[in-house]
Amino acid sequence: MRLPLALTATATAVALALTGCASAPEPQAEPGASSDLVEVRGDFGETPRVDFPTPLVPDATQCTELVEGEGDYLVDGQQALVGLAVYNGTTGEEIQEPQGFGDQDPLPVVLGANTLTGLRTGLSCAREGSRVVVVIPPEDGFGDAGNAGLGIGADDSLVVVFDVQEAFLPKANGSPRITRDGFPAVVTAPDGRPGITVPDREPFETTEVEVLKQGSGETVEDGDRVVVHYTGVLWDDNTVFDSSWESGAPASFIVSEGSGSQVIPGFAEALIGQQVGSQVGVVIAPEDGYGDAEQAGIPAGSTLFFVIDILGVV
């Protein structure tokens, strides 16, 4: 059975309506007496010189944006590249050498359930280009257990300085496009998660790519490392076999037409030449996927379908 164009157009309209419901993110913490007492000297992106009176132990996590960034505030599940300096807010001692500043590669961080509550809350005050001071009380940090390895006791607070050097998109933000008849239907929830319906028909004989949302950002080139969200399903039964959305964090891969690629050929083909902000759908024929070998529960000879949000190029 072929999926009619009208149904595909309806799915696109529903996706527009759903994504339109999302509101701009707001910070989950505010400046306070503690965060405002932290003095940070030095240029954005360079190793900061940090001073503050001790002890600083606020009742709740506080954040002060010292250098204003641009765009939306960070949200759960979003990945950013940061410089990071961390101090014991009770003693004033530096917990570790600052990382990700100057000539050092910035650190990738993802806001999510596995992040300390205070860091997750504090980073919600940041945007790309922000320098943010976050002061975290013990209960939002390491709690009653502290962290002996870092020299943090049960009653110790944390002072953290972030320079958010780059923030990747939390989801594709391009303009929806209508796909051909017979292509799987995709409806996107407000948080970006795709819902996929594979049509009841034989799969395409070759790998086929459709742009579901057309972005306007940087173009992915052969050999680039990309940051993506993706969901993959089996064509035969629409079973999800892998999804970065389920893991709670975007993935990062090198995509190449050659031996340096970290993904299967069909996945790389779908991304090279596309723009950041795009969402692409790709039907991957077995020869461009895992071929005749079973792979992590994927039957041999399987045709695959991926929905991929291109969030950035590193």
Beta strands, then each sheet from edge to edge (+ up, - down):
strand 1: 39-41
strand 2: 49-51
strand 3: 62-67
strand 4: 79-88
strand 5: 107-110
strand 6: 131-136
strand 7: 158-167
strand 8: 175-176
strand 9: 185-188
strand 10: 194-197
strand 11: 208-214
strand 12: 225-234
strand 13: 240-243
strand 14: 251-254
strand 15: 279-284
strand 16: 304-313
sheet 1: 1+ 2-
sheet 2: 3+ 6- 7+ 4- 5+
sheet 3: 8+ 11- 15+ 16- 12+ 13-
sheet 4: 8+ 11- 15+ 16- 12+ 14-
sheet 5: 9+ 10-
end
